[in-house]
Amino acid sequence: MSGIVEKSGGVAEFGFAYDEVLDGSLHYFMDVREAHEFLAPDGSSGSNQIELPDRIMNAYVVLTHSPSTLAFPSRAAAKAWMETGRYAQLKTMLLSLTYK
């Protein structure tokens, strides 16, 4: 994502991924973040905070209205959603972000 460059000089990346929580359910997220945060070593999803020269940025999509409601009932449903126009629109929006 060439439009968002971190304070350290790295480029922010787009992702659609999930965390598996204690009860086995999957918490999906769609955002931009530092690339290494998608593979956080502590088993979490990492942080979507991007440090810019003069502020911190978070850019993400809210996939459900309630933390207790799953965004997708299964991995297959999430994968199917990735083929929809809504997913494509949201991805395009996140990829179009710039900061100057």
C-alpha positions in Angstrom: 0.0 0.0 0.0 2.2 2.8 -1.2 -0.1 5.6 0.1 0.6 4.9 3.8 4.2 4.9 4.9 5.0 4.3 8.6 7.3 6.5 10.6 9.9 3.8 10.4 9.7 3.9 6.6 7.8 0.6 6.1 4.7 0.4 3.9 1.3 -0.5 5.5 -0.5 -3.6 4.1 -4.1 -4.6 3.6 -5.4 -7.8 5.2 -8.5 -9.8 5.9 -7.8 -12.3 8.6 -9.1 -13.7 11.9 -8.1 -14.5 15.5 -9.3 -17.7 17.1 -10.7 -16.9 20.5 -10.8 -19.1 23.6 -14.2 -20.6 22.8 -13.0 -21.6 19.3 -15.0 -18.9 17.5 -13.3 -16.8 14.8 -13.1 -13.0 15.1 -12.5 -11.6 11.6 -10.9 -8.2 10.9 -10.3 -6.3 7.7 -7.8 -3.4 7.9 -4.4 -2.0 7.0 -1.4 -2.4 9.3 2.3 -2.9 9.4 3.0 -6.2 7.6 4.7 -7.9 10.6 1.6 -7.3 12.7 -0.4 -9.9 10.7 2.0 -12.5 12.0 2.3 -11.3 15.6 4.6 -13.8 17.5 2.4 -13.9 20.6 -0.5 -15.6 18.8 -2.7 -12.5 18.6 -3.6 -10.6 15.5 -1.2 -7.9 16.4 -1.9 -4.2 16.3 -3.5 -2.2 13.5 -2.0 1.1 14.8 0.2 2.7 12.2 2.7 5.2 13.5 2.9 8.2 11.2 5.3 11.1 11.5 2.9 13.2 13.6 0.0 10.9 14.7 -1.2 7.3 15.0 -3.6 5.9 12.3 -6.2 3.1 12.5 -8.0 2.1 9.3 -10.4 -0.8 9.6 -13.8 -2.1 8.7 -16.4 -3.0 11.4 -17.8 -6.3 10.3 -20.4 -6.8 13.0 -22.5 -4.6 15.2 -21.8 -6.5 18.4 -18.7 -8.1 19.7 -20.8 -11.1 20.8 -22.1 -11.6 17.2 -19.9 -13.5 14.8 -19.3 -11.7 11.4 -19.4 -15.0 9.6 -20.7 -18.4 10.8 -17.9 -20.3 9.2 -14.6 -20.0 7.4 -16.4 -21.0 4.2 -18.8 -18.2 4.7 -15.9 -15.7 5.1 -14.2 -17.1 2.1 -17.4 -16.8 0.0 -17.8 -13.2 1.2 -14.4 -12.4 -0.3 -15.9 -13.0 -3.7 -18.6 -10.4 -3.3 -18.7 -6.9 -4.6 -18.9 -5.5 -1.0 -15.6 -7.1 -0.1 -14.0 -5.7 -3.3 -15.3 -2.2 -2.6 -14.0 -2.2 1.0 -10.7 -3.6 -0.1 -10.4 -0.9 -2.8 -11.3 1.8 -0.3 -8.6 0.6 2.2 -6.0 0.3 -0.5 -6.7 3.8 -1.8 -5.8 5.5 1.5 -3.0 8.0 1.4 -1.4 10.3 4.0 0.7 13.4 3.2 
